[in-house]
Amino acid sequence: AQPWRGVIAEYRDWLPLGEETPTVTLGEGGTPLIHSAWLSEIVRGEVFVKVEGDNPTGSFKDRGMTVAISAAKGEGAEAVVCASTGNTSASMTAYAARAGLTPIVLVPHGKISAGKMAQAVMHGGEIIQVRGGFDECLNISRGLAKDYPVALVNSVNPMRLEGQKTGAFEIVDVLGRAPDLHVLPVGNAGNISAYWMGYRQYADAGIASTRPAMWGFQAAGAAPIVRGEIVREPETLATAIRIGNPASWQLAENARDESGGRIDAVTDDQILDAQRRLGAEEGIFVEPGSAAGIAGLLAAAEAGEVPSGQVIAVTVTGHGLKDIDTPLSRIDSIVDEVIEPTVEAAAEVAGLR
Ligand code: F0G
């Protein structure tokens, strides 16, 4: 088998890109689908974790960005803009750097993790901090793209969802079938919509004979779809999904309803607990927002809402190293004792005998 060539080369026939469109890639996609014995036992089924933190900039955004930036480059854009809670900006600035485009990012002041900010800085982003949340940033991005020569690459750009749907393709390609259930976090609601498009297209083409129920989970303090109304001041420790008025709201509801799925909320405590357990039980370190799907699956299992014997895919969307402050500030299991430099002292603290 030849090495993985990136999302566009691997799935070009499924993407609406012209033949002349250049390919701007960092080798994204082809991420691990890891069987979880821990979760499988809890739900009495087979659970596979799609580890999107293994993408080049550490999140699933790279799948959409390779397509959106390639299309923008092909159309002659010179600058690109996005609003972001951090991951979109990390991804956009990296792909823009590769394409030779000027990246402009709008972020909520004080609400994006240091790791994600560092990425945008290193990739040469023009970083604009806004007194407001993601929703305000997105409005400004739309306004800039409307009135100035700059291409919008938020997920309202259809190329983003086109790229992100390849996550669903990969799962079916690896499992040889669609899962019964697909679980993931929901913020701006692009990814759940993209996965559903991917599963639908594979089913329509006869590559999979079934489609999964889509289960999305929002953070309780930022759960507009669950509440059925815009949340003016969304709040959650999971800053990646701190969004009160998702752009793909309607598409996400369609995905939920057409698939016979659900969109529910999980609390910050459930998110942090799921994040910690996934790290400790399976060796998979994800950022808090990424753990919302795991948290939702655990809560549903506890409530007896997960039918047994199902094949379940859970997308964990971003790498844990993106945001180290949140776990370090909340988790008290860190050994803070400092010992004399001897084997005996270390053995004693470690409880070895
Ligand atoms: N998980 C992570 C790690 C994210 O960064 C995001 C969104 C989501 C889940 C939710 O995905 O928006 O498609 O429903 N992050 C965006 C950003 C908003 O700006 O990086 P969604």
Boltz pocket constraint, residues with backbone or C-beta under 6 A from the ligand:
constraints:
  - pocket:
      binder: B
      contacts: [[A, 59], [A, 61], [A, 83], [A, 84], [A, 85], [A, 86], [A, 87], [A, 88], [A, 89], [A, 155], [A, 185], [A, 186], [A, 187], [A, 188], [A, 189], [A, 190], [A, 191], [A, 192], [A, 240], [A, 241], [A, 287], [A, 289], [A, 290], [A, 317], [A, 318]]
      max_distance: 6.0
